[in-house]
Amino acid sequence: MTAKAITEGGFESLFKQTFQTEPNEKLKKTFARYLSTTTGPVAGTLYLSTARVAFYSDRPLSFAAPSGQESWCYYKVMIPFGNISNVNPVIMKENPSDKYIQIATIDGHEFWIMGFVTFEKTSDHLLNSVSDFKKIGTASLQQRNQFSFLDSFFIYVFSASC
């Protein structure tokens, strides 16, 4: 993904090309991580912006299209901070080297991030970003007494780049 980011003008540019972003949204951090899925871990980039957490796979994944033909798509997930109910860093008691970050949404979806070089760093950045957004977002909503685009927009995209 780093080579693609360099050729596309950096991670910020790649992030804005891949995900629909707000005009003032800024990319804060990127992490090479895995997203746990029912078919196994998917390698990709975890993006942390001022408004959301997002994931984009490094390679396309194969699946059977309704026609029965094999198709290939990149795995893409985008979760606005306003739709995150909980971020839970998990260290397995049986095997402390197994570390995960569970992201739970307000509508009951769960996303599990894994494959950390620096678990604490990723956990801290994600927890702080969600907390900061909720503090600012709540104050902003109370002042304006209306919902912003990100408060009312919620999407999970699993196969957007076929």
C-alpha positions in Angstrom: 0.0 0.0 0.0 2.9 2.4 0.6 4.0 2.2 -3.0 0.5 3.0 -4.2 0.3 5.9 -1.7 3.5 7.3 -3.1 2.3 7.1 -6.7 -1.1 8.5 -5.8 0.3 11.6 -4.0 0.5 10.3 -0.4 -1.9 8.6 2.0 -4.0 11.7 2.4 -4.7 11.8 -1.3 -5.3 8.1 -1.5 -7.7 8.3 1.5 -9.7 11.1 -0.2 -9.9 9.2 -3.5 -11.0 6.0 -1.8 -13.6 7.3 0.7 -16.1 10.1 0.4 -14.8 12.7 2.8 -16.0 16.0 4.3 -14.4 19.2 2.9 -12.5 19.9 6.2 -11.7 16.3 7.1 -8.0 15.5 7.6 -6.2 12.2 7.7 -4.5 11.8 11.1 -2.8 8.4 10.9 -2.5 5.3 8.8 -1.7 1.8 10.1 -0.9 -1.4 8.2 -3.3 -3.8 9.9 -5.6 -6.8 9.4 -9.4 -6.8 9.6 -10.9 -10.0 10.9 -13.6 -11.4 8.7 -15.6 -14.6 8.6 -13.3 -15.9 5.9 -10.1 -15.0 7.8 -7.9 -11.9 8.2 -7.8 -9.4 5.4 -4.5 -7.3 5.1 -4.9 -3.6 4.4 -4.6 -0.1 5.7 -6.5 1.3 8.6 -7.2 5.0 8.2 -7.9 7.3 11.1 -9.2 10.8 10.2 -10.7 13.7 12.1 -14.2 12.2 11.4 -14.0 8.5 10.8 -12.1 5.2 10.9 -11.8 3.4 7.6 -10.2 0.2 6.2 -9.2 -0.7 2.7 -7.7 -4.0 1.7 -4.3 -4.3 0.1 -5.6 -6.8 -2.5 -8.9 -7.6 -4.0 -10.8 -10.6 -2.6 -12.6 -13.2 -4.7 -16.2 -14.0 -4.2 -19.0 -15.7 -6.2 -21.2 -13.2 -8.0 -24.9 -13.9 -8.3 -24.3 -15.2 -11.8 -22.0 -17.8 -10.3 -18.9 -16.3 -11.8 -15.9 -15.5 -9.7 -15.4 -11.8 -9.1 -12.8 -9.7 -7.4 -13.3 -6.7 -5.2 -11.4 -4.7 -2.6 -12.7 -4.9 0.9 -13.7 -1.4 2.1 -15.2 -0.3 5.5 -15.9 3.3 6.6 -17.3 4.1 10.1 -18.0 7.7 11.1 -17.0 8.4 14.7 -20.5 9.5 15.5 -21.7 5.9 14.9 -19.1 4.2 17.1 -20.6 3.1 20.4 -17.4 1.5 21.8 -13.7 0.9 21.1 -12.5 -2.0 23.1 -8.8 -3.0 23.1 -8.6 -6.8 23.9 -5.6 -8.8 25.0 -6.3 -12.5 25.2 -5.6 -14.0 28.6 -4.8 -17.4 27.2 -2.2 -15.9 24.8 -1.2 -12.3 25.6 0.5 -12.0 22.2 -3.1 -12.2 20.6 -4.3 -8.6 20.6 -7.3 -7.1 19.0 -9.3 -3.9 18.9 -13.0 -4.3 18.7 -15.0 -1.4 17.2 -18.7 -1.7 18.0 -21.3 0.5 16.3 -24.5 2.0 17.5 -26.5 -0.5 15.4 -24.8 -3.6 16.7 -22.1 -4.3 14.1 -18.6 -5.3 15.3 -15.3 -4.9 13.5 -12.1 -6.5 14.8 -8.7 -5.1 14.0 -5.6 -7.2 14.5 -2.0 -7.7 13.4 -0.3 -5.0 15.5 3.3 -3.9 15.6 2.4 -1.3 18.2 -0.9 -2.3 19.8 -0.9 0.4 22.5 -0.1 3.2 19.9 -3.0 2.1 17.6 -5.4 1.7 20.6 -4.5 5.1 22.0 -4.9 6.9 18.7 -8.3 5.3 18.0 -9.6 5.8 21.6 -8.5 9.4 21.7 -9.8 10.2 18.2 -13.3 8.8 19.0 -13.3 10.5 22.4 -12.2 13.9 21.0 -14.8 13.7 18.2 -17.6 12.9 20.6 -16.6 15.8 22.9 -16.5 18.3 20.0 -19.4 16.8 18.1 -21.7 16.9 21.2 -20.8 20.5 22.0 -21.2 21.5 18.3 -24.6 19.7 18.1 -25.9 21.4 21.2 -24.8 24.8 19.9 -26.4 24.3 16.5 -29.3 22.0 17.7 -29.2 20.1 14.4 -27.4 17.1 13.0 -24.4 17.3 10.7 -23.8 15.2 7.7 -21.6 12.8 9.6 -24.1 12.4 12.4 -26.9 11.2 10.0 -24.7 9.4 7.5 -23.7 5.8 8.3 -22.3 3.3 5.9 -20.4 0.1 5.7 -19.2 -0.7 2.3 -17.8 -4.2 1.8 -17.1 -4.4 -1.9 -16.9 -1.0 -3.5 -14.0 -1.2 -5.9 -14.9 -4.2 -8.2 
